[in-house]
Amino acid sequence: MKKRYFTLIELLVVIAIIAILAAMLMPALQQARDRAKAANCVSNLKQLGTGVMMYQRDSDGYYVPYLIDEGNNINFAYYMWKHYVTNDMAFFCPKKVRTWYKGEMPKNYVSSYGTNQFSIFGSYWIRKNGGSPEYEKWSMIPAKESQVARPSATILMLDSYNYSDPTIGGSGCSPYSKTNGIVAYAEHNNTCNIVWCDSSVRPIKTNTPFGCYELLGNFNGRSAIGNGNYWDRTSVRKGI
């Protein structure tokens, strides 16, 4: 019986068909990968929110200060990792680059998630005893649970963008839109994952990656307190 082999034309046709099928499947595979990363991001924020609530129970209702020990530059992320959130990967959005080796988080490391440090972690814009905020210590004045008028509608932490290095994000998040430093960012296909002050995680959908402030409002200085944006702990408003 005579053997029959593929001709060159037939082989090229098979290769072309495989290439077309691969090209059709790649976007779907990428979308599935992106959805998995977004889901992992939500899980990370839930772990961080739960860790913050555990800290509150041990700290008379206070939120975590941005700097636990300002003299030794011990950041909240290192402290939380050591005491409440043992999964070091929870401090990373899966789309960001990891900057430490497992089990060796440095004391001054900042989470890739942006914190509401101006109103919750550090309360920078809130006057204390009538003093000037330039002379306040962030580690001394985190918000207290009873001071947050609507925890379910006040930002705790969220996806961030670092203009200095977009691959790592950063935790000192600006509560207003700008073109430098660290800002809120819709990391996942124009969706920004947010953990709110009640530890719930609810994302927002924006028109552009940098469109978060159109929905969350701007907290541009002390004069903005009470204007109903989602950074301000003192406003009573509807949740997203």
Backbone as CSV, one residue per row, in Angstrom:
resi,resn,N_x,N_y,N_z,CA_x,CA_y,CA_z,C_x,C_y,C_z
1,MET,0.848,-1.198,0.000,0.000,0.000,0.000,0.880,1.243,0.000
2,LYS,0.629,2.131,-0.928,1.463,3.319,-1.077,1.161,4.343,0.011
3,LYS,2.242,4.821,0.679,2.085,5.841,1.724,1.868,7.211,1.100
4,ARG,0.989,8.030,1.790,0.722,9.386,1.305,1.202,10.391,2.345
5,TYR,1.973,11.366,1.908,2.507,12.385,2.806,1.828,13.723,2.543
6,PHE,1.861,14.594,3.587,1.375,15.959,3.395,2.221,16.670,2.357
7,THR,1.542,17.397,1.506,2.281,18.270,0.589,2.633,19.548,1.325
8,LEU,3.544,20.319,0.780,3.951,21.590,1.397,2.763,22.531,1.520
9,ILE,1.917,22.563,0.505,0.737,23.444,0.535,-0.195,23.041,1.667
10,GLU,-0.437,21.742,1.811,-1.323,21.261,2.879,-0.753,21.598,4.259
11,LEU,0.552,21.443,4.409,1.195,21.753,5.684,1.058,23.236,6.012
12,LEU,1.246,24.083,5.018,1.120,25.526,5.238,-0.314,25.905,5.588
13,VAL,-1.288,25.223,4.965,-2.694,25.499,5.273,-2.995,25.131,6.723
14,VAL,-2.497,23.985,7.187,-2.707,23.561,8.581,-2.087,24.566,9.540
15,ILE,-0.868,25.004,9.241,-0.190,25.986,10.099,-0.974,27.291,10.131
16,ALA,-1.492,27.715,8.973,-2.270,28.952,8.912,-3.546,28.849,9.735
17,ILE,-4.218,27.690,9.668,-5.442,27.479,10.459,-5.133,27.544,11.956
18,ILE,-4.038,26.895,12.372,-3.643,26.920,13.786,-3.344,28.349,14.229
19,ALA,-2.656,29.103,13.364,-2.322,30.494,13.701,-3.585,31.346,13.851
20,ILE,-4.558,31.123,12.974,-5.811,31.879,13.050,-6.571,31.547,14.322
21,LEU,-6.640,30.259,14.654,-7.329,29.840,15.882,-6.647,30.414,17.117
22,ALA,-5.306,30.413,17.108,-4.562,30.968,18.240,-4.832,32.459,18.385
23,ALA,-4.872,33.165,17.243,-5.141,34.605,17.281,-6.546,34.888,17.804
24,MET,-7.483,34.004,17.488,-8.851,34.177,17.971,-8.962,33.902,19.472
25,LEU,-8.156,32.947,19.954,-8.248,32.553,21.360,-7.461,33.468,22.294
26,MET,-6.410,34.109,21.797,-5.546,34.903,22.662,-6.291,36.020,23.397
27,PRO,-7.150,36.816,22.711,-7.879,37.859,23.451,-8.754,37.286,24.561
28,ALA,-9.400,36.142,24.281,-10.247,35.527,25.304,-9.411,35.051,26.486
29,LEU,-8.231,34.478,26.198,-7.347,34.035,27.267,-6.843,35.222,28.082
30,GLN,-6.523,36.329,27.395,-6.056,37.522,28.088,-7.152,38.098,28.974
31,GLN,-8.379,38.114,28.467,-9.500,38.614,29.267,-9.718,37.746,30.504
32,ALA,-9.607,36.439,30.332,-9.763,35.534,31.472,-8.657,35.763,32.492
33,ARG,-7.449,36.004,32.005,-6.327,36.276,32.902,-6.544,37.590,33.656
34,ASP,-7.044,38.606,32.949,-7.305,39.902,33.581,-8.406,39.794,34.633
35,ARG,-9.451,39.003,34.323,-10.536,38.818,35.301,-10.032,38.107,36.554
36,ALA,-9.127,37.149,36.354,-8.563,36.436,37.503,-7.742,37.379,38.373
37,LYS,-6.977,38.266,37.739,-6.173,39.232,38.491,-7.071,40.216,39.241
38,ALA,-8.156,40.640,38.601,-9.094,41.554,39.261,-9.731,40.891,40.472
39,ALA,-10.093,39.609,40.339,-10.684,38.875,41.461,-9.678,38.707,42.593
40,ASN,-8.431,38.453,42.231,-7.372,38.329,43.233,-7.148,39.653,43.949
41,CYS,-7.256,40.743,43.203,-7.112,42.085,43.770,-8.214,42.345,44.809
42,VAL,-9.441,41.976,44.484,-10.556,42.132,45.424,-10.289,41.331,46.697
43,SER,-9.776,40.110,46.536,-9.452,39.274,47.684,-8.383,39.924,48.557
44,ASN,-7.372,40.518,47.910,-6.314,41.196,48.658,-6.877,42.330,49.506
45,LEU,-7.722,43.156,48.884,-8.285,44.299,49.596,-9.188,43.855,50.738
46,LYS,-9.897,42.751,50.539,-10.736,42.227,51.613,-9.875,41.798,52.797
47,GLN,-8.738,41.169,52.519,-7.827,40.774,53.595,-7.301,41.995,54.339
48,LEU,-6.952,43.047,53.594,-6.437,44.258,54.228,-7.517,44.943,55.054
49,GLY,-8.740,44.996,54.520,-9.841,45.596,55.264,-10.124,44.847,56.548
50,THR,-10.082,43.511,56.479,-10.300,42.695,57.676,-9.179,42.916,58.688
51,GLY,-7.942,43.033,58.185,-6.812,43.295,59.074,-6.946,44.630,59.794
52,VAL,-7.422,45.646,59.073,-7.625,46.961,59.686,-8.690,46.880,60.783
53,MET,-9.763,46.127,60.536,-10.804,45.974,61.557,-10.265,45.257,62.796
54,MET,-9.394,44.278,62.593,-8.774,43.590,63.724,-7.910,44.567,64.513
55,TYR,-7.185,45.416,63.801,-6.377,46.434,64.476,-7.270,47.372,65.286
56,GLN,-8.412,47.763,64.721,-9.332,48.655,65.421,-9.808,48.044,66.740
57,ARG,-10.125,46.764,66.708,-10.595,46.103,67.928,-9.532,46.126,69.020
58,ASP,-8.265,46.127,68.617,-7.167,46.148,69.586,-6.718,47.567,69.924
59,SER,-7.296,48.566,69.271,-6.771,49.936,69.395,-7.866,50.953,69.678
60,ASP,-8.858,50.559,70.434,-9.913,51.465,70.873,-10.635,52.127,69.696
61,GLY,-10.781,51.403,68.597,-11.553,51.904,67.473,-10.790,52.760,66.487
62,TYR,-9.501,53.001,66.700,-8.722,53.831,65.785,-8.321,53.053,64.537
63,TYR,-8.281,53.749,63.398,-7.724,53.161,62.179,-6.202,53.139,62.286
64,VAL,-5.585,52.419,61.372,-4.127,52.284,61.408,-3.472,53.612,61.023
65,PRO,-2.539,54.132,61.807,-1.815,55.334,61.384,-0.898,55.018,60.203
66,TYR,-0.710,55.996,59.338,0.101,55.773,58.142,1.527,55.371,58.520
67,LEU,2.090,56.022,59.534,3.378,55.620,60.092,3.147,55.173,61.530
68,ILE,3.396,53.884,61.792,3.215,53.361,63.132,4.246,53.974,64.083
69,ASP,5.480,54.042,63.625,6.566,54.608,64.422,7.348,55.553,63.526
70,GLU,7.061,56.851,63.665,7.673,57.812,62.752,9.177,57.909,62.958
71,GLY,9.630,57.758,64.207,11.060,57.860,64.470,11.869,56.785,63.769
72,ASN,11.318,55.565,63.736,12.010,54.442,63.093,11.467,54.163,61.693
73,ASN,10.577,55.020,61.221,10.040,54.914,59.861,9.394,53.544,59.614
74,ILE,8.630,53.064,60.591,7.913,51.803,60.420,6.565,52.096,59.789
75,ASN,6.375,51.627,58.563,5.165,51.904,57.809,4.037,50.963,58.218
76,PHE,2.798,51.386,57.966,1.636,50.584,58.344,1.659,49.200,57.689
77,ALA,2.158,49.099,56.435,2.142,47.812,55.729,3.009,46.792,56.456
78,TYR,4.186,47.204,56.874,5.071,46.292,57.601,4.434,45.878,58.917
79,TYR,3.847,46.827,59.631,3.223,46.528,60.919,2.047,45.569,60.741
80,MET,1.209,45.841,59.731,0.051,44.975,59.497,0.489,43.571,59.103
81,TRP,1.541,43.484,58.297,2.053,42.183,57.876,2.573,41.390,59.073
82,LYS,3.232,42.053,59.998,3.795,41.385,61.155,2.723,40.931,62.150
83,HIS,1.576,41.637,62.195,0.622,41.390,63.270,-0.766,40.921,62.822
84,TYR,-1.219,41.319,61.609,-2.618,41.061,61.262,-2.825,40.413,59.889
85,VAL,-1.996,40.715,58.923,-2.168,40.164,57.570,-0.877,39.443,57.203
86,THR,-0.824,38.152,57.449,0.423,37.415,57.277,0.744,37.089,55.822
87,ASN,-0.229,37.243,54.943,-0.008,37.006,53.517,0.603,38.259,52.902
88,ASP,1.917,38.238,52.661,2.567,39.444,52.155,2.079,39.840,50.762
89,MET,1.593,38.872,49.989,1.113,39.187,48.648,-0.190,39.997,48.667
90,ALA,-0.859,40.028,49.809,-2.103,40.797,49.900,-1.859,42.291,49.756
91,PHE,-0.634,42.734,49.946,-0.313,44.155,49.835,-0.026,44.567,48.395
92,PHE,-0.140,43.614,47.481,0.153,43.849,46.070,-1.070,43.667,45.200
93,CYS,-1.406,44.628,44.387,-2.312,44.357,43.276,-1.588,43.385,42.349
94,PRO,-2.244,42.331,41.865,-1.571,41.337,41.018,-0.980,41.926,39.733
95,LYS,-1.404,43.125,39.353,-0.859,43.733,38.143,0.349,44.617,38.443
96,LYS,0.773,44.648,39.699,1.940,45.430,40.083,3.152,44.522,40.290
97,VAL,4.322,45.133,40.276,5.571,44.398,40.461,5.896,44.306,41.940
98,ARG,6.302,43.157,42.367,6.680,42.949,43.759,8.054,43.550,44.030
99,THR,8.234,44.235,45.151,9.505,44.916,45.411,10.250,44.364,46.617
100,TRP,9.829,43.238,47.139,10.613,42.608,48.203,10.535,41.090,48.037
101,TYR,11.427,40.393,48.664,11.402,38.946,48.617,10.498,38.409,49.719
102,LYS,9.912,37.277,49.483,8.942,36.703,50.425,9.542,36.569,51.820
103,GLY,8.790,37.069,52.816,9.237,36.975,54.195,10.232,38.035,54.605
104,GLU,10.525,38.992,53.723,11.538,39.993,54.038,11.029,41.404,53.752
105,MET,9.757,41.668,54.053,9.224,43.003,53.814,9.990,44.039,54.648
106,PRO,10.540,45.076,54.027,11.262,46.098,54.789,10.310,46.953,55.623
107,LYS,10.811,47.526,56.699,9.978,48.292,57.622,9.357,49.517,56.969
108,ASN,10.024,50.066,55.983,9.504,51.280,55.340,8.762,50.979,54.048
109,TYR,8.409,49.701,53.805,7.705,49.364,52.574,6.291,49.919,52.589
110,VAL,5.850,50.400,51.430,4.480,50.880,51.303,3.704,49.953,50.384
111,SER,2.458,49.720,50.703,1.591,48.858,49.902,1.407,49.447,48.510
112,SER,1.142,48.582,47.527,0.855,49.093,46.184,-0.547,49.676,46.104
113,TYR,-1.363,49.459,47.146,-2.704,50.045,47.198,-2.642,51.419,47.852
114,GLY,-3.357,52.366,47.262,-3.379,53.712,47.808,-4.249,53.802,49.045
115,THR,-3.769,54.483,50.072,-4.539,54.664,51.295,-5.179,56.049,51.327
116,ASN,-6.285,56.149,52.020,-6.905,57.449,52.275,-6.200,58.071,53.478
117,GLN,-4.937,58.390,53.288,-4.114,58.833,54.402,-4.483,60.237,54.882
118,PHE,-5.095,61.039,54.026,-5.401,62.413,54.405,-6.580,62.493,55.369
119,SER,-7.462,61.508,55.309,-8.664,61.586,56.137,-8.822,60.405,57.091
120,ILE,-8.139,59.293,56.823,-8.293,58.105,57.658,-6.967,57.693,58.301
121,PHE,-5.975,57.347,57.523,-4.709,56.844,58.052,-3.889,57.947,58.724
122,GLY,-3.990,59.157,58.192,-3.187,60.228,58.760,-3.970,61.464,59.119
123,SER,-5.150,61.626,58.504,-6.023,62.754,58.827,-5.298,64.092,58.686
124,TYR,-4.522,64.228,57.658,-3.657,65.407,57.508,-4.441,66.706,57.421
125,TRP,-5.596,66.667,56.784,-6.334,67.918,56.583,-7.240,68.255,57.765
126,ILE,-7.334,67.380,58.731,-8.181,67.635,59.891,-7.349,68.324,60.975
127,ARG,-7.748,69.497,61.383,-7.008,70.204,62.437,-7.120,69.453,63.767
128,LYS,-6.069,69.452,64.514,-6.077,68.861,65.850,-5.774,69.961,66.864
129,ASN,-6.732,70.191,67.755,-6.582,71.228,68.775,-6.292,72.604,68.162
130,GLY,-6.817,72.820,66.952,-6.649,74.119,66.321,-5.257,74.377,65.785
131,GLY,-4.393,73.378,65.800,-3.022,73.588,65.350,-2.880,73.523,63.848
132,SER,-1.734,73.955,63.358,-1.465,73.930,61.925,-1.089,72.515,61.504
133,PRO,-1.654,71.994,60.414,-1.361,70.609,60.012,0.090,70.401,59.616
134,GLU,0.801,71.480,59.237,2.197,71.325,58.852,3.052,70.809,60.012
135,TYR,2.579,70.998,61.247,3.354,70.596,62.408,2.772,69.370,63.102
136,GLU,1.763,68.777,62.467,1.175,67.584,63.053,1.977,66.342,62.651
137,LYS,1.907,65.320,63.473,2.504,64.039,63.148,1.401,63.103,62.677
138,TRP,1.529,62.577,61.481,0.494,61.699,60.947,0.269,60.496,61.865
139,SER,1.360,60.013,62.479,1.227,58.824,63.307,0.399,59.088,64.555
140,MET,0.169,60.345,64.899,-0.550,60.685,66.120,-2.055,60.827,65.908
141,ILE,-2.484,61.050,64.684,-3.886,61.421,64.492,-4.604,60.619,63.413
142,PRO,-4.600,59.283,63.470,-5.488,58.546,62.556,-6.935,58.774,62.975
143,ALA,-7.856,58.520,62.071,-9.274,58.665,62.396,-9.712,57.555,63.346
144,LYS,-10.783,57.832,64.058,-11.402,56.834,64.915,-12.702,56.398,64.263
145,GLU,-13.082,55.159,64.486,-14.278,54.601,63.845,-15.501,55.488,64.066
146,SER,-15.648,56.039,65.262,-16.809,56.870,65.579,-16.796,58.210,64.849
147,GLN,-15.655,58.589,64.249,-15.538,59.858,63.537,-15.934,59.741,62.066
148,VAL,-16.128,58.526,61.585,-16.464,58.318,60.170,-17.981,58.255,60.041
149,ALA,-18.553,59.281,59.413,-20.011,59.405,59.362,-20.658,58.294,58.557
150,ARG,-20.023,57.846,57.475,-20.592,56.805,56.627,-19.490,55.840,56.203
151,PRO,-19.142,54.867,57.029,-18.029,53.968,56.704,-18.188,53.260,55.359
152,SER,-19.413,52.908,54.990,-19.633,52.171,53.741,-19.457,53.052,52.512
153,ALA,-19.318,54.367,52.718,-19.152,55.287,51.591,-17.925,56.173,51.787
154,THR,-16.957,55.697,52.563,-15.708,56.428,52.773,-14.541,55.519,52.404
155,ILE,-13.665,56.001,51.559,-12.558,55.199,51.038,-11.559,54.865,52.139
156,LEU,-11.137,53.606,52.167,-10.034,53.186,53.027,-8.770,52.991,52.190
157,MET,-8.840,52.066,51.212,-7.718,51.808,50.306,-8.270,51.475,48.922
158,LEU,-7.435,51.692,47.899,-7.894,51.436,46.534,-6.714,51.270,45.584
159,ASP,-6.995,50.867,44.350,-5.953,50.753,43.333,-5.306,52.111,43.105
160,SER,-3.986,52.108,42.897,-3.285,53.375,42.738,-2.320,53.338,41.563
161,TYR,-1.901,54.528,41.160,-0.922,54.704,40.072,0.171,55.619,40.581
162,ASN,1.408,55.212,40.380,2.561,55.999,40.814,3.252,56.580,39.586
163,TYR,3.188,57.892,39.424,3.802,58.509,38.250,5.310,58.291,38.205
164,SER,5.937,58.138,39.374,7.384,57.907,39.403,7.736,56.505,38.911
165,ASP,6.877,55.542,39.213,7.083,54.161,38.769,5.725,53.481,38.654
166,PRO,5.098,53.500,37.486,3.751,52.931,37.309,3.653,51.443,37.608
167,THR,4.774,50.741,37.666,4.716,49.289,37.875,4.454,48.901,39.324
168,ILE,4.625,49.845,40.276,4.529,49.450,41.680,3.383,50.109,42.449
169,GLY,2.759,51.155,41.907,1.726,51.844,42.669,2.329,52.501,43.891
170,GLY,1.509,52.797,44.895,2.041,53.416,46.104,0.931,53.710,47.085
171,SER,1.271,53.810,48.377,0.231,53.902,49.392,-0.123,55.319,49.816
172,GLY,0.710,56.297,49.521,0.382,57.667,49.905,-0.473,58.334,48.856
173,CYS,-1.712,57.905,48.718,-2.552,58.290,47.585,-3.124,59.698,47.733
174,SER,-3.073,60.455,46.651,-3.655,61.792,46.639,-5.175,61.704,46.573
175,PRO,-5.891,62.522,47.376,-7.353,62.518,47.324,-7.910,63.457,46.262
176,TYR,-7.064,63.897,45.363,-7.523,64.759,44.271,-6.699,64.472,43.024
177,SER,-7.266,64.755,41.890,-6.640,64.442,40.615,-5.415,65.328,40.369
178,LYS,-4.335,64.725,39.912,-3.144,65.482,39.545,-2.294,64.633,38.601
179,THR,-1.200,65.187,38.121,-0.381,64.507,37.117,1.008,64.178,37.651
180,ASN,1.117,63.984,38.954,2.373,63.535,39.546,2.056,62.830,40.865
181,GLY,3.074,62.217,41.449,2.856,61.522,42.715,2.038,60.252,42.537
182,ILE,1.172,59.974,43.522,0.378,58.743,43.544,-1.102,59.102,43.541
183,VAL,-1.841,58.527,42.609,-3.255,58.877,42.446,-4.111,57.619,42.340
184,ALA,-5.418,57.792,42.543,-6.367,56.690,42.354,-6.374,56.288,40.882
185,TYR,-6.541,54.996,40.627,-6.377,54.502,39.260,-7.289,53.307,39.018
186,ALA,-7.976,53.309,37.891,-8.843,52.189,37.510,-7.982,51.139,36.810
187,GLU,-7.360,50.299,37.607,-6.337,49.363,37.145,-6.880,48.256,36.260
188,HIS,-8.108,47.818,36.501,-8.617,46.602,35.870,-9.686,46.934,34.823
189,ASN,-9.220,47.191,33.610,-10.140,47.484,32.508,-11.096,48.614,32.885
190,ASN,-10.515,49.733,33.308,-11.270,50.919,33.738,-12.131,50.667,34.972
191,THR,-11.735,49.706,35.776,-12.406,49.433,37.038,-11.413,49.601,38.177
192,CYS,-11.810,50.353,39.185,-10.965,50.583,40.357,-11.538,49.805,41.536
193,ASN,-10.748,48.909,42.095,-11.183,48.152,43.266,-10.946,48.986,44.529
194,ILE,-11.960,49.032,45.393,-11.893,49.865,46.596,-12.348,49.067,47.804
195,VAL,-11.568,49.140,48.894,-12.057,48.651,50.185,-12.470,49.882,50.975
196,TRP,-13.701,49.846,51.466,-14.274,50.991,52.161,-14.034,50.865,53.661
197,CYS,-14.363,51.894,54.401,-14.050,51.922,55.834,-14.831,50.914,56.660
198,ASP,-15.845,50.293,56.088,-16.546,49.224,56.802,-15.980,47.852,56.440
199,SER,-14.862,47.838,55.697,-14.125,46.646,55.235,-14.787,45.943,54.054
200,SER,-15.903,46.471,53.539,-16.494,45.891,52.332,-15.665,46.306,51.115
201,VAL,-15.694,45.492,50.078,-14.950,45.790,48.843,-15.948,45.940,47.710
202,ARG,-16.008,47.141,47.146,-16.895,47.407,46.014,-16.139,48.226,44.982
203,PRO,-16.016,47.715,43.763,-15.305,48.449,42.715,-16.183,49.527,42.088
204,ILE,-15.546,50.474,41.413,-16.269,51.458,40.611,-15.779,51.356,39.170
205,LYS,-16.674,51.583,38.237,-16.354,51.555,36.813,-16.234,52.985,36.316
206,THR,-15.139,53.301,35.648,-14.891,54.652,35.159,-14.795,54.653,33.638
207,ASN,-14.756,55.848,33.063,-14.637,55.965,31.613,-13.196,55.829,31.140
208,THR,-12.254,56.201,31.998,-10.829,56.131,31.672,-10.076,55.639,32.909
209,PRO,-8.855,55.147,32.739,-8.090,54.688,33.901,-7.896,55.767,34.968
210,PHE,-7.807,57.039,34.536,-7.601,58.124,35.490,-8.912,58.858,35.809
211,GLY,-10.038,58.215,35.559,-11.325,58.870,35.752,-11.961,58.656,37.109
212,CYS,-11.196,58.119,38.068,-11.773,57.801,39.391,-12.336,59.028,40.092
213,TYR,-11.650,60.156,39.964,-12.049,61.334,40.734,-13.367,61.932,40.242
214,GLU,-13.746,61.604,39.037,-15.049,62.073,38.549,-16.180,61.452,39.345
215,LEU,-15.952,60.236,39.870,-16.970,59.563,40.668,-16.725,59.701,42.170
216,LEU,-15.460,59.757,42.555,-15.126,59.782,43.976,-15.032,61.183,44.547
217,GLY,-14.941,62.177,43.690,-14.809,63.551,44.148,-13.370,63.912,44.458
218,ASN,-13.133,65.189,44.716,-11.808,65.697,45.042,-11.797,66.265,46.449
219,PHE,-10.773,65.903,47.187,-10.633,66.369,48.570,-9.416,67.288,48.598
220,ASN,-9.525,68.417,47.933,-8.372,69.282,47.692,-8.217,70.314,48.801
221,GLY,-7.724,69.865,49.939,-7.474,70.787,51.031,-8.581,70.810,52.055
222,ARG,-8.310,71.488,53.168,-9.240,71.529,54.277,-10.560,72.176,53.897
223,SER,-10.531,73.069,52.952,-11.756,73.770,52.557,-12.786,72.835,51.947
224,ALA,-12.344,71.648,51.520,-13.256,70.716,50.851,-14.034,69.847,51.830
225,ILE,-13.719,69.920,53.108,-14.403,69.073,54.083,-15.903,69.372,54.064
226,GLY,-16.679,68.292,53.984,-18.128,68.439,54.012,-18.776,68.587,52.648
227,ASN,-17.982,68.497,51.568,-18.575,68.705,50.245,-19.166,67.430,49.649
228,GLY,-19.140,66.333,50.384,-19.822,65.130,49.928,-18.996,64.179,49.110
229,ASN,-17.662,64.390,49.007,-16.862,63.424,48.257,-16.588,62.191,49.106
230,TYR,-16.065,61.138,48.472,-15.930,59.841,49.143,-14.592,59.674,49.864
231,TRP,-13.787,60.724,49.881,-12.570,60.728,50.681,-12.839,61.291,52.074
232,ASP,-13.818,62.149,52.165,-14.102,62.906,53.382,-14.862,62.062,54.397
233,ARG,-14.291,61.883,55.576,-14.915,61.043,56.597,-16.079,61.736,57.300
234,THR,-16.215,63.036,57.147,-17.203,63.769,57.926,-18.556,63.916,57.225
235,SER,-18.618,63.635,55.937,-19.865,63.842,55.183,-20.776,62.643,55.277
236,VAL,-22.067,62.914,55.411,-23.087,61.861,55.362,-23.641,61.862,53.954
237,ARG,-23.517,60.754,53.227,-23.908,60.726,51.823,-24.332,59.313,51.432
238,LYS,-24.824,59.179,50.259,-25.228,57.873,49.755,-23.983,57.087,49.338
239,GLY,-24.038,55.774,49.517,-22.936,54.935,49.110,-22.960,54.661,47.618
240,ILE,-21.811,54.238,47.094,-21.730,53.908,45.667,-22.266,52.497,45.461
